[in-house]
Amino acid sequence: MLRLHTPPTPDTDALLNRSMYPDPARLQTTLRRYRTDPDWQLHTWEVSGMPVSAAGLTVSGHAGTVQHLGTHPDHARQGHTRALLHSLMTALNLDTLNADTDEDAADFYRRSGFRIQELPSQWERRRYRCTLAR
């Protein structure tokens, strides 16, 4: 079940941490944005009242950008994150939802109905823009 504008909790922090660079100072700075910056939105998918997937977004008009996306390992590959993203498109009245990501995550977005486009990258790993459109 979709829960919009979820207040950050240790459970949601743990979900988001799964998609962040593992630097403690950087983690805390990023998590703080979800608590203090109104442009950074946190939404969750809940099962039996517990958050199992979390999406951190920024939204401008009818376009959303996924900043962070994390799923509890016990609930991986059960469709919760896909349901969360598709539900957010409708609930937030988005025309597009984008995510810039690496090769590993691009496969998830592809399976979830996103269009995948390779981006120029200054790093060794390939980068992709994933777009879900109405």
C-alpha positions in Angstrom: 0.0 0.0 0.0 1.3 3.4 -1.0 2.0 6.0 1.8 2.7 9.5 0.5 5.0 12.0 2.2 6.2 9.5 4.8 8.0 11.1 7.8 11.6 9.8 8.0 12.1 7.1 10.6 15.0 4.7 11.4 13.2 2.1 9.2 12.9 4.5 6.2 16.5 5.6 6.7 17.7 2.0 6.6 15.8 1.5 3.3 17.3 4.6 1.7 20.8 3.7 3.0 20.7 0.6 0.7 20.9 2.9 -2.3 23.5 5.4 -1.1 27.2 5.6 -1.2 28.5 4.1 2.1 30.1 7.2 3.6 28.7 7.9 7.0 29.0 11.7 6.8 27.5 11.7 3.3 24.6 9.4 4.4 23.7 11.7 7.3 23.8 14.8 5.1 21.5 13.2 2.5 19.1 11.8 5.1 18.9 15.3 6.7 17.6 16.7 3.4 14.5 14.4 3.6 13.9 15.9 7.0 14.5 19.6 6.2 14.2 20.3 2.5 10.5 20.4 1.3 11.6 19.7 -2.3 12.9 16.2 -1.2 10.0 13.9 -0.7 9.9 10.5 0.9 7.3 7.9 0.0 6.9 4.3 1.0 5.2 1.1 0.1 3.9 -0.7 3.2 3.0 -4.3 3.9 1.1 -5.0 7.1 1.8 -1.4 8.2 5.6 -1.7 7.8 7.6 0.1 5.2 9.2 -2.4 2.8 10.3 0.0 0.0 11.1 3.7 0.1 11.5 6.2 -2.7 13.1 9.6 -2.3 12.0 12.0 -5.0 12.3 15.5 -6.1 9.3 16.8 -8.1 9.1 19.8 -10.4 5.7 20.4 -12.0 4.6 17.1 -13.5 8.1 15.6 -13.6 9.7 13.5 -10.8 13.2 12.4 -10.3 14.1 9.4 -8.2 17.0 10.3 -5.9 17.1 7.1 -3.8 15.2 3.9 -3.9 15.6 1.0 -1.4 13.8 -2.2 -0.6 14.1 -4.4 2.5 16.0 -7.5 1.5 13.3 -9.8 2.8 10.9 -8.1 0.4 13.1 -8.0 -2.7 11.8 -9.2 -6.1 8.1 -9.2 -4.9 7.0 -6.2 -7.0 6.7 -3.7 -4.1 9.2 -1.2 -5.5 7.7 -1.4 -9.0 4.2 -0.9 -7.5 5.5 2.1 -5.5 7.0 3.8 -8.6 3.9 3.2 -10.7 1.6 4.3 -7.9 3.6 7.5 -7.4 3.1 8.4 -11.1 -0.7 8.4 -10.5 -0.8 9.8 -7.0 1.5 12.7 -7.7 0.0 13.3 -11.2 3.4 12.9 -12.9 3.9 12.8 -16.6 7.4 11.5 -16.3 9.5 9.8 -13.6 13.3 9.7 -14.2 16.2 8.0 -12.5 19.9 8.3 -13.3 21.6 5.0 -12.3 24.2 2.4 -13.0 24.0 -0.8 -15.0 22.8 -3.0 -12.1 19.8 -0.9 -11.3 19.0 -0.1 -15.0 17.8 -3.7 -15.4 15.3 -3.3 -12.6 14.0 -0.1 -14.2 13.8 -1.8 -17.6 11.7 -4.7 -16.1 9.5 -2.0 -14.5 8.6 -0.4 -17.8 11.1 2.4 -17.9 12.8 3.4 -21.2 16.6 3.2 -20.7 19.1 5.5 -22.4 22.9 5.4 -21.8 24.4 8.6 -20.6 28.0 9.9 -21.1 30.0 9.0 -18.0 33.3 10.2 -16.6 33.5 7.1 -14.5 34.5 3.5 -15.4 30.9 2.3 -14.9 28.2 3.0 -17.4 25.4 5.3 -16.4 21.8 5.3 -17.6 18.8 7.6 -17.6 15.6 5.6 -16.9 12.3 7.2 -17.8 8.8 6.2 -17.1 6.2 8.3 -19.1 2.4 8.3 -19.3 
